[in-house]
Amino acid sequence: MANLHGFDANQVDPASNFDPLPAGKYLAAIIESEMKPTKAGTGNYLALTFQVLDGPHKGRMLWARLNLDNPNATAVQIAQAELSAICRAVGVLVPHDSVELHNLPLVISVRCKKRTDTGEITNEIGGYAKKEAPPTPPPAVNGATHAPWKRPAQGV
């Protein structure tokens, strides 16, 4: 039994469904990170929580685990490559702490994968990229606000 300290479900919107996100690219940011021991106790992984920042799935969370300390050298190499991609995507190339990667927008590539144990479809982050800057309009030439190669409309 647990004391719920007067929780009132009338005052809180219910959680939406947690179906997997459709495969695609999403603007997201790391909002939490923590080193945790592996299940076998032979190493540690960096647990990262990503939050989608815009679009119809804004607010949804995705997770990544990077086996940075593991007896399997291949697992460590894969994790280091993934961390390198994250660092490049957010522009922090030499972080001293994972918190330096928090709240910086990046694009994550999400794919759908079937779990081998339950057969359920789940999400997996398959890549990281820089957030592209929005296109900038061409600069005004001699105070003109139209493109210099276009003729202004009559009477303007």
C-alpha positions as CSV (number, residue, x, y, z in Angstrom):
1,M,0.0,0.0,0.0
2,A,1.2,3.5,-0.8
3,N,0.0,6.9,0.4
4,L,-0.8,9.0,-2.7
5,H,-0.8,12.3,-0.7
6,G,-4.3,13.4,-1.8
7,F,-3.8,12.8,-5.6
8,D,-6.9,14.0,-7.6
9,A,-7.1,12.5,-11.1
10,N,-9.7,15.3,-11.8
11,Q,-6.9,17.8,-11.7
12,V,-4.5,16.0,-14.1
13,D,-4.9,15.1,-17.8
14,P,-4.6,11.4,-18.4
15,A,-1.6,10.0,-20.2
16,S,-2.0,9.5,-23.9
17,N,-1.3,6.2,-25.6
18,F,2.2,5.0,-25.8
19,D,2.1,3.4,-29.2
20,P,5.5,3.6,-30.9
21,L,6.3,6.7,-32.9
22,P,6.2,6.3,-36.7
23,A,9.6,5.8,-38.2
24,G,11.1,9.1,-39.3
25,K,13.2,12.1,-38.2
26,Y,12.3,14.1,-35.2
27,L,13.7,17.3,-33.6
28,A,14.6,16.3,-30.0
29,A,16.8,17.1,-27.1
30,I,18.5,15.1,-24.4
31,I,16.7,15.9,-21.1
32,E,18.2,13.4,-18.8
33,S,21.4,11.3,-18.6
34,E,22.8,8.9,-16.1
35,M,25.5,6.2,-15.9
36,K,23.9,2.9,-14.7
37,P,25.4,-0.5,-14.1
38,T,24.8,-3.2,-16.7
39,K,22.4,-6.1,-15.8
40,A,25.4,-8.4,-15.6
41,G,27.3,-6.0,-13.3
42,T,30.4,-6.1,-15.6
43,G,30.2,-2.6,-16.8
44,N,28.2,0.6,-17.1
45,Y,26.1,2.3,-19.7
46,L,25.1,5.9,-20.3
47,A,21.2,6.0,-20.2
48,L,20.0,9.0,-22.3
49,T,16.4,10.3,-22.3
50,F,15.4,12.2,-25.4
51,Q,12.2,14.4,-25.7
52,V,10.6,15.2,-29.0
53,L,10.5,19.0,-29.3
54,D,7.8,19.7,-32.0
55,G,5.2,18.3,-34.3
56,P,2.3,16.0,-33.4
57,H,4.5,13.8,-31.1
58,K,5.9,16.8,-29.1
59,G,6.7,15.7,-25.6
60,R,7.1,12.0,-26.3
61,M,10.2,10.4,-24.9
62,L,12.7,8.0,-26.4
63,W,15.7,6.3,-24.8
64,A,19.2,5.3,-25.8
65,R,21.8,3.2,-23.9
66,L,25.4,3.6,-24.7
67,N,27.7,0.8,-23.4
68,L,30.7,3.0,-22.7
69,D,32.2,0.6,-20.1
70,N,31.8,-3.0,-21.1
71,P,34.0,-6.0,-21.4
72,N,32.9,-6.4,-25.0
73,A,35.2,-4.1,-27.0
74,T,32.8,-4.0,-30.0
75,A,29.9,-2.8,-27.7
76,V,32.2,0.0,-26.4
77,Q,33.3,0.9,-30.0
78,I,29.6,1.2,-31.1
79,A,28.7,3.3,-28.1
80,Q,31.6,5.6,-28.6
81,A,30.7,6.1,-32.2
82,E,27.1,6.8,-31.2
83,L,28.2,9.3,-28.5
84,S,30.5,11.0,-31.1
85,A,27.5,11.4,-33.5
86,I,25.5,12.9,-30.6
87,C,28.3,15.3,-29.7
88,R,28.7,16.5,-33.3
89,A,25.0,16.9,-33.7
90,V,24.7,19.2,-30.7
91,G,28.1,20.9,-31.2
92,V,29.8,19.8,-27.9
93,L,32.8,17.9,-29.1
94,V,34.6,17.4,-25.8
95,P,32.0,17.1,-23.0
96,H,33.3,16.7,-19.5
97,D,29.9,15.6,-18.2
98,S,26.8,14.3,-20.0
99,V,24.8,17.3,-18.6
100,E,26.6,19.4,-21.2
101,L,24.6,17.6,-23.9
102,H,21.2,18.4,-22.3
103,N,18.6,20.7,-23.9
104,L,20.4,21.1,-27.1
105,P,18.3,20.4,-30.2
106,L,19.3,17.7,-32.6
107,V,17.6,15.5,-35.2
108,I,17.1,11.8,-34.2
109,S,16.3,9.1,-36.8
110,V,13.7,6.8,-35.2
111,R,13.0,3.3,-36.5
112,C,10.5,0.7,-35.5
113,K,11.7,-2.7,-34.4
114,K,10.0,-5.9,-33.3
115,R,11.0,-7.1,-29.8
116,T,12.3,-10.7,-29.8
117,D,10.8,-11.5,-26.4
118,T,7.3,-10.1,-26.8
119,G,6.9,-9.5,-30.5
120,E,5.7,-5.9,-29.7
121,I,6.8,-3.1,-32.0
122,T,9.1,-0.6,-30.2
123,N,11.2,2.4,-31.2
124,E,14.9,2.5,-31.6
125,I,17.1,5.6,-32.3
126,G,19.1,4.8,-35.4
127,G,21.0,8.0,-36.0
128,Y,21.7,11.6,-34.9
129,A,22.2,14.8,-37.0
130,K,22.5,18.5,-36.5
131,K,19.4,20.6,-36.5
132,E,19.4,22.5,-39.8
133,A,19.1,26.2,-39.6
134,P,16.0,27.7,-41.2
135,P,16.6,29.2,-44.6
136,T,17.4,32.9,-44.5
137,P,15.9,35.4,-47.0
138,P,18.2,37.1,-49.4
139,P,19.6,40.4,-48.1
140,A,18.0,43.6,-49.4
141,V,20.0,45.4,-52.1
142,N,20.1,49.2,-52.0
143,G,17.1,49.2,-49.6
144,A,15.0,47.1,-52.0
145,T,12.9,44.4,-50.3
146,H,12.4,42.4,-53.5
147,A,14.9,40.2,-55.3
148,P,17.1,42.4,-57.4
149,W,16.6,40.3,-60.5
150,K,12.8,40.7,-60.3
151,R,11.1,43.7,-61.8
152,P,9.0,45.6,-59.3
153,A,5.2,45.6,-60.0
154,Q,3.9,48.7,-61.9
155,G,3.1,51.7,-59.7
156,V,5.3,50.5,-56.8
